[in-house]
């Protein structure tokens, strides 16, 4: 085989265009959204070319759960105030002796 050729079929010259390999491989995940969620996400974009990934990455969600330790600490300081309905639900869950419903199981 002649030097600088590809099996003798054509002259092969290594130019900057041939040597420049650009691999912008990004992992992606397809998700399904309700139309309302899609519209909210679209409305949250700061500019028209902002991707949904960028919107999600800058989003923050408040933590709306309280751990048992945090609840106990609040109770010890007198700041934990649960309604009778909430206390009844806690007692019912204790009687069932099963884990609470998995909110992600049906999704």
C-alpha positions in Angstrom: 0.0 0.0 0.0 1.4 3.4 -1.0 2.1 5.9 1.8 -0.7 8.5 2.1 -3.3 6.4 0.4 -6.3 4.3 1.7 -5.7 0.9 0.1 -4.6 2.7 -3.1 -8.2 3.9 -3.8 -7.6 7.7 -3.5 -5.0 10.0 -2.1 -5.5 10.5 1.6 -4.3 13.7 3.0 -4.6 14.4 6.7 -5.9 18.0 6.9 -7.2 19.9 9.8 -10.8 19.0 8.7 -10.1 15.3 8.8 -8.2 15.4 12.1 -10.7 17.6 14.0 -13.0 15.2 15.8 -15.8 16.8 17.7 -17.9 14.5 19.9 -20.5 16.5 21.9 -22.2 13.4 23.2 -24.7 14.2 25.9 -26.8 11.7 27.9 -30.5 12.4 27.6 -33.7 11.0 29.1 -37.1 11.3 27.6 -39.9 12.1 30.0 -43.7 12.5 29.8 -45.4 15.6 31.1 -48.9 16.7 31.5 -49.8 19.7 29.3 -50.1 21.9 32.3 -46.6 20.9 33.5 -45.2 21.5 30.0 -46.8 25.0 29.8 -45.4 25.9 33.2 -41.9 24.7 32.2 -42.1 26.6 28.9 -43.2 29.8 30.7 -40.3 29.5 33.1 -37.7 29.9 30.4 -35.8 33.2 30.7 -35.3 33.5 26.9 -36.7 31.6 23.9 -33.5 29.5 23.3 -33.2 28.4 26.9 -33.5 24.6 27.0 -35.8 22.8 29.4 -32.8 21.2 30.9 -31.4 24.6 31.9 -34.8 25.6 33.4 -34.9 22.4 35.5 -31.3 22.7 36.6 -31.9 26.2 38.0 -35.2 25.3 39.6 -35.6 24.8 43.3 -38.3 23.0 45.2 -39.0 23.6 48.9 -38.7 20.6 51.1 -42.2 20.1 52.4 -41.6 17.0 54.6 -40.5 16.9 58.2 -38.4 14.0 59.5 -39.3 12.3 62.7 -36.3 13.8 64.4 -37.3 17.3 63.3 -40.8 16.7 64.5 -39.6 15.5 67.9 -37.3 18.5 68.2 -40.3 20.8 67.5 -42.5 18.9 70.0 -39.8 19.3 72.7 -39.7 23.1 72.2 -43.5 23.4 72.1 -43.6 24.5 68.5 -45.1 21.4 67.0 -48.8 21.9 66.6 -50.7 19.1 64.9 -54.4 19.2 64.2 -56.7 16.5 65.7 -57.1 15.2 62.1 -53.4 14.8 61.7 -53.0 13.1 65.0 -55.9 10.7 64.2 -54.1 9.8 60.9 -50.8 9.2 62.8 -52.6 6.9 65.2 -54.4 5.0 62.3 -51.0 4.5 60.6 -49.5 3.2 63.8 -52.4 0.7 64.1 -51.9 -0.6 60.5 -48.2 -1.2 61.2 -47.5 -1.0 57.5 -45.4 1.5 55.6 -47.1 4.6 54.3 -48.4 4.7 50.7 -45.5 5.1 48.2 -46.4 8.2 46.3 -44.3 7.1 43.4 -45.8 3.6 43.0 -48.6 4.6 40.7 -46.6 6.9 38.4 
